[in-house]
Amino acid sequence: MRDKDHKKPQCPVGEPRCEHIDSLMALREEVETLADLVLTDPMTLLFNYRHFSQALEQELERTHRTGQPTALIMLDLDHFKRVNDTWGHEAGNRVLRHVGELMVTLLRKIDIPCRYGGEEFALILPGTPLPRAVNAAERLRTAIEETPVMLEEKPLLVTASMGVSVYQRSSNLSADSFVKQVDALLYVAKTQGRNRVAHPDLESMKPKGQVGADEKAALYGPD
């Protein structure tokens, strides 16, 4: 995840090879690899909770400085315990990796997908207003629902519930309080039937398929 395209330092005496510079470059690569490991979830190769906490603090500070909103999506896989109980933990790991790959494919390069813990993920979307954040969440929800994981040549259907909210310059919440707010919306999505997106502007959680095309376009923004 880190940009490692460094220019190699030149030998101060003009030699074509310099063992000291070679050692320095090898050490630099090793340090950067270790730094990536500290911030990366080894299962999904997404960012881990440590990086999520740091990145969210930075993005909320950026919101206060620039006025650009920061969106947060909290995502939890539905009935994930059944996957582990029925198919085993390795199947569960495959599901986690599959969802992580979908996130990397569908999100922008500036977005920050993280494994929050267990089967829960957190996605930070810098500079993103609520309609576009909800649109991104709906795209991801649909992709998860429509791309089953193949286990022993059998499709395993997976769905996810999500909570979405946006931090504005006028917000006075701490990062922890903002996460709790979005996690509460995730809980709403769970209690309203799962496999859906909950956010502050949604007056009632309508079942899937009951949102008209015009209403959906106004709610979720352009594709």
C-alpha positions as a Markdown table, in Angstrom:
| # | Residue | x | y | z |
|---|---|---|---|---|
| 1 | Met | 0.0 | 0.0 | 0.0 |
| 2 | Arg | 3.0 | 2.2 | 0.3 |
| 3 | Asp | 4.7 | 4.0 | -2.6 |
| 4 | Lys | 8.2 | 2.5 | -2.8 |
| 5 | Asp | 9.4 | 4.1 | -6.0 |
| 6 | His | 12.5 | 5.7 | -4.5 |
| 7 | Lys | 15.5 | 7.1 | -6.4 |
| 8 | Lys | 18.7 | 5.3 | -5.4 |
| 9 | Pro | 21.3 | 7.7 | -3.9 |
| 10 | Gln | 24.4 | 8.3 | -6.0 |
| 11 | Cys | 27.8 | 7.2 | -4.8 |
| 12 | Pro | 29.7 | 10.3 | -3.5 |
| 13 | Val | 32.9 | 9.2 | -5.3 |
| 14 | Gly | 31.2 | 8.3 | -8.5 |
| 15 | Glu | 31.6 | 4.5 | -8.3 |
| 16 | Pro | 29.1 | 2.4 | -10.3 |
| 17 | Arg | 28.5 | 0.2 | -7.3 |
| 18 | Cys | 28.6 | 1.1 | -3.6 |
| 19 | Glu | 28.1 | -1.5 | -1.0 |
| 20 | His | 27.1 | 1.1 | 1.6 |
| 21 | Ile | 24.4 | 2.5 | -0.6 |
| 22 | Asp | 23.2 | -1.0 | -1.5 |
| 23 | Ser | 22.9 | -1.8 | 2.3 |
| 24 | Leu | 21.1 | 1.5 | 2.9 |
| 25 | Met | 18.5 | 0.7 | 0.2 |
| 26 | Ala | 18.0 | -2.8 | 1.5 |
| 27 | Leu | 17.5 | -1.5 | 5.0 |
| 28 | Arg | 15.1 | 1.1 | 3.7 |
| 29 | Glu | 13.0 | -1.6 | 2.0 |
| 30 | Glu | 13.0 | -3.7 | 5.1 |
| 31 | Val | 11.8 | -0.8 | 7.3 |
| 32 | Glu | 9.0 | 0.1 | 4.8 |
| 33 | Thr | 8.0 | -3.6 | 4.7 |
| 34 | Leu | 7.8 | -3.7 | 8.5 |
| 35 | Ala | 5.8 | -0.4 | 8.5 |
| 36 | Asp | 3.3 | -1.9 | 6.1 |
| 37 | Leu | 2.9 | -5.0 | 8.2 |
| 38 | Val | 2.2 | -2.9 | 11.3 |
| 39 | Leu | -0.6 | -1.1 | 9.5 |
| 40 | Thr | -2.0 | -4.0 | 7.4 |
| 41 | Asp | -4.4 | -6.8 | 8.3 |
| 42 | Pro | -2.7 | -10.0 | 7.2 |
| 43 | Met | -6.0 | -11.8 | 6.4 |
| 44 | Thr | -7.5 | -9.3 | 3.9 |
| 45 | Leu | -4.5 | -7.1 | 3.1 |
| 46 | Leu | -6.7 | -4.1 | 4.0 |
| 47 | Phe | -5.6 | -1.5 | 6.5 |
| 48 | Asn | -6.0 | -2.7 | 10.1 |
| 49 | Tyr | -7.6 | -1.1 | 13.1 |
| 50 | Arg | -4.5 | 0.8 | 14.1 |
| 51 | His | -4.3 | 2.6 | 10.8 |
| 52 | Phe | -8.0 | 3.2 | 10.8 |
| 53 | Ser | -7.8 | 5.1 | 14.1 |
| 54 | Gln | -4.9 | 7.2 | 12.9 |
| 55 | Ala | -6.4 | 7.9 | 9.5 |
| 56 | Leu | -9.8 | 8.8 | 10.9 |
| 57 | Glu | -8.3 | 11.4 | 13.2 |
| 58 | Gln | -6.3 | 12.9 | 10.3 |
| 59 | Glu | -9.4 | 13.1 | 8.0 |
| 60 | Leu | -11.6 | 14.6 | 10.7 |
| 61 | Glu | -8.9 | 17.2 | 11.3 |
| 62 | Arg | -8.8 | 17.9 | 7.6 |
| 63 | Thr | -12.6 | 18.4 | 7.6 |
| 64 | His | -12.2 | 21.1 | 10.3 |
| 65 | Arg | -9.4 | 22.7 | 8.3 |
| 66 | Thr | -10.9 | 22.6 | 4.8 |
| 67 | Gly | -14.6 | 22.2 | 5.2 |
| 68 | Gln | -14.6 | 19.0 | 3.1 |
| 69 | Pro | -16.8 | 16.3 | 4.6 |
| 70 | Thr | -15.5 | 12.9 | 5.7 |
| 71 | Ala | -17.8 | 10.0 | 5.2 |
| 72 | Leu | -17.6 | 6.8 | 7.2 |
| 73 | Ile | -19.1 | 3.4 | 6.3 |
| 74 | Met | -19.3 | 0.7 | 9.0 |
| 75 | Leu | -19.9 | -2.7 | 7.4 |
| 76 | Asp | -20.8 | -6.1 | 9.0 |
| 77 | Leu | -21.2 | -9.4 | 7.2 |
| 78 | Asp | -24.6 | -10.9 | 7.9 |
| 79 | His | -24.9 | -14.3 | 9.7 |
| 80 | Phe | -21.1 | -14.7 | 9.5 |
| 81 | Lys | -21.0 | -17.2 | 12.4 |
| 82 | Arg | -23.1 | -19.6 | 10.3 |
| 83 | Val | -20.4 | -19.6 | 7.7 |
| 84 | Asn | -17.8 | -20.6 | 10.2 |
| 85 | Asp | -20.0 | -23.1 | 11.9 |
| 86 | Thr | -21.2 | -24.7 | 8.6 |
| 87 | Trp | -18.2 | -24.5 | 6.4 |
| 88 | Gly | -15.3 | -24.0 | 8.7 |
| 89 | His | -13.0 | -21.1 | 9.6 |
| 90 | Glu | -11.0 | -21.4 | 6.3 |
| 91 | Ala | -14.2 | -20.8 | 4.4 |
| 92 | Gly | -14.8 | -17.8 | 6.6 |
| 93 | Asn | -11.3 | -16.5 | 5.9 |
| 94 | Arg | -12.0 | -16.8 | 2.1 |
| 95 | Val | -15.2 | -14.8 | 2.6 |
| 96 | Leu | -13.3 | -12.0 | 4.4 |
| 97 | Arg | -10.6 | -11.9 | 1.7 |
| 98 | His | -13.3 | -11.9 | -1.0 |
| 99 | Val | -15.1 | -8.9 | 0.6 |
| 100 | Gly | -11.7 | -7.1 | 1.0 |
| 101 | Glu | -11.0 | -7.6 | -2.8 |
| 102 | Leu | -14.4 | -6.2 | -3.7 |
| 103 | Met | -13.7 | -3.1 | -1.6 |
| 104 | Val | -10.4 | -2.4 | -3.3 |
| 105 | Thr | -12.0 | -2.9 | -6.7 |
| 106 | Leu | -15.0 | -0.6 | -6.1 |
| 107 | Leu | -13.6 | 2.2 | -4.0 |
| 108 | Arg | -11.5 | 5.1 | -5.1 |
| 109 | Lys | -7.7 | 5.2 | -4.5 |
| 110 | Ile | -8.1 | 7.9 | -2.0 |
| 111 | Asp | -10.6 | 5.9 | 0.1 |
| 112 | Ile | -9.3 | 4.0 | 3.1 |
| 113 | Pro | -10.8 | 0.4 | 3.5 |
| 114 | Cys | -10.0 | -1.2 | 6.9 |
| 115 | Arg | -10.7 | -4.4 | 8.7 |
| 116 | Tyr | -12.2 | -3.1 | 11.9 |
| 117 | Gly | -12.3 | -6.5 | 13.6 |
| 118 | Gly | -13.8 | -9.9 | 13.1 |
| 119 | Glu | -16.3 | -9.7 | 10.3 |
| 120 | Glu | -16.7 | -5.9 | 10.6 |
| 121 | Phe | -15.1 | -3.4 | 8.2 |
| 122 | Ala | -14.7 | 0.4 | 8.3 |
| 123 | Leu | -14.3 | 2.5 | 5.2 |
| 124 | Ile | -13.2 | 6.1 | 5.3 |
| 125 | Leu | -14.2 | 8.2 | 2.3 |
| 126 | Pro | -12.4 | 11.6 | 2.3 |
| 127 | Gly | -14.2 | 14.6 | 0.8 |
| 128 | Thr | -17.4 | 12.7 | 0.3 |
| 129 | Pro | -20.9 | 14.1 | 1.0 |
| 130 | Leu | -23.7 | 11.8 | 2.3 |
| 131 | Pro | -25.5 | 11.0 | -1.1 |
| 132 | Arg | -22.3 | 9.8 | -2.7 |
| 133 | Ala | -21.3 | 7.9 | 0.4 |
| 134 | Val | -24.6 | 6.1 | 0.4 |
| 135 | Asn | -24.2 | 5.4 | -3.3 |
| 136 | Ala | -20.8 | 3.9 | -2.7 |
| 137 | Ala | -22.2 | 1.7 | 0.1 |
| 138 | Glu | -25.1 | 0.6 | -2.0 |
| 139 | Arg | -22.7 | -0.4 | -4.8 |
| 140 | Leu | -20.6 | -2.4 | -2.4 |
| 141 | Arg | -23.7 | -4.0 | -0.8 |
| 142 | Thr | -25.0 | -5.1 | -4.2 |
| 143 | Ala | -21.6 | -6.4 | -5.3 |
| 144 | Ile | -21.3 | -8.5 | -2.2 |
| 145 | Glu | -24.8 | -9.9 | -2.6 |
| 146 | Glu | -24.3 | -10.7 | -6.3 |
| 147 | Thr | -20.9 | -12.3 | -6.2 |
| 148 | Pro | -21.1 | -15.5 | -4.1 |
| 149 | Val | -17.9 | -17.2 | -2.9 |
| 150 | Met | -17.4 | -20.7 | -4.5 |
| 151 | Leu | -16.8 | -23.4 | -1.9 |
| 152 | Glu | -16.4 | -27.0 | -3.2 |
| 153 | Glu | -18.0 | -25.8 | -6.4 |
| 154 | Lys | -21.0 | -24.6 | -4.5 |
| 155 | Pro | -21.9 | -20.9 | -4.3 |
| 156 | Leu | -22.0 | -19.4 | -0.8 |
| 157 | Leu | -24.2 | -16.4 | -0.8 |
| 158 | Val | -23.0 | -13.5 | 1.4 |
| 159 | Thr | -24.7 | -10.2 | 2.3 |
| 160 | Ala | -23.7 | -7.3 | 4.4 |
| 161 | Ser | -25.4 | -4.5 | 6.5 |
| 162 | Met | -24.0 | -1.0 | 6.6 |
| 163 | Gly | -24.3 | 2.2 | 8.5 |
| 164 | Val | -23.2 | 5.5 | 6.8 |
| 165 | Ser | -22.8 | 9.0 | 8.1 |
| 166 | Val | -20.7 | 12.1 | 7.3 |
| 167 | Tyr | -18.6 | 14.3 | 9.5 |
| 168 | Gln | -19.0 | 18.0 | 8.8 |
| 169 | Arg | -16.9 | 21.0 | 9.8 |
| 170 | Ser | -19.6 | 22.0 | 12.3 |
| 171 | Ser | -19.5 | 18.6 | 14.0 |
| 172 | Asn | -18.3 | 18.6 | 17.5 |
| 173 | Leu | -18.0 | 14.8 | 18.0 |
| 174 | Ser | -14.8 | 13.1 | 18.8 |
| 175 | Ala | -13.6 | 10.4 | 16.5 |
| 176 | Asp | -14.7 | 7.7 | 18.9 |
| 177 | Ser | -18.2 | 9.3 | 19.2 |
| 178 | Phe | -18.5 | 9.5 | 15.4 |
| 179 | Val | -17.6 | 5.8 | 15.1 |
| 180 | Lys | -20.3 | 5.0 | 17.7 |
| 181 | Gln | -22.8 | 7.1 | 15.8 |
| 182 | Val | -22.2 | 5.2 | 12.5 |
| 183 | Asp | -22.1 | 1.8 | 14.4 |
| 184 | Ala | -25.5 | 2.6 | 15.7 |
| 185 | Leu | -26.8 | 3.1 | 12.2 |
| 186 | Leu | -25.2 | -0.3 | 11.3 |
| 187 | Tyr | -27.3 | -1.7 | 14.1 |
| 188 | Val | -30.4 | -0.2 | 12.6 |
| 189 | Ala | -29.7 | -1.9 | 9.3 |
| 190 | Lys | -29.3 | -5.2 | 11.2 |
| 191 | Thr | -32.5 | -4.8 | 13.1 |
| 192 | Gln | -34.5 | -3.7 | 10.0 |
| 193 | Gly | -33.7 | -7.0 | 8.2 |
| 194 | Arg | -30.0 | -6.9 | 7.2 |
| 195 | Asn | -28.6 | -6.6 | 3.7 |
| 196 | Arg | -29.3 | -2.9 | 3.6 |
| 197 | Val | -27.7 | 0.6 | 4.2 |
| 198 | Ala | -28.9 | 2.8 | 7.0 |
| 199 | His | -28.0 | 6.5 | 7.2 |
| 200 | Pro | -29.3 | 9.7 | 9.0 |
| 201 | Asp | -31.4 | 11.1 | 6.1 |
| 202 | Leu | -33.4 | 7.8 | 5.5 |
| 203 | Glu | -36.8 | 8.5 | 7.1 |
| 204 | Ser | -37.8 | 4.8 | 7.2 |
| 205 | Met | -35.9 | 1.7 | 6.3 |
| 206 | Lys | -37.9 | 0.5 | 3.3 |
| 207 | Pro | -37.5 | -3.2 | 2.3 |
| 208 | Lys | -35.2 | -3.7 | -0.7 |
| 209 | Gly | -37.0 | -3.3 | -4.0 |
| 210 | Gln | -39.7 | -0.8 | -2.7 |
| 211 | Val | -37.7 | 2.4 | -3.5 |
| 212 | Gly | -38.9 | 3.9 | -6.8 |
| 213 | Ala | -36.4 | 4.8 | -9.5 |
| 214 | Asp | -36.8 | 8.5 | -9.2 |
| 215 | Glu | -36.7 | 8.4 | -5.4 |
| 216 | Lys | -33.6 | 6.2 | -5.5 |
| 217 | Ala | -31.8 | 8.6 | -7.9 |
| 218 | Ala | -32.6 | 11.5 | -5.7 |
| 219 | Leu | -31.4 | 9.6 | -2.6 |
| 220 | Tyr | -28.3 | 8.0 | -3.8 |
| 221 | Gly | -27.1 | 10.5 | -6.4 |
| 222 | Pro | -25.8 | 9.8 | -9.9 |
| 223 | Asp | -24.1 | 6.6 | -10.8 |
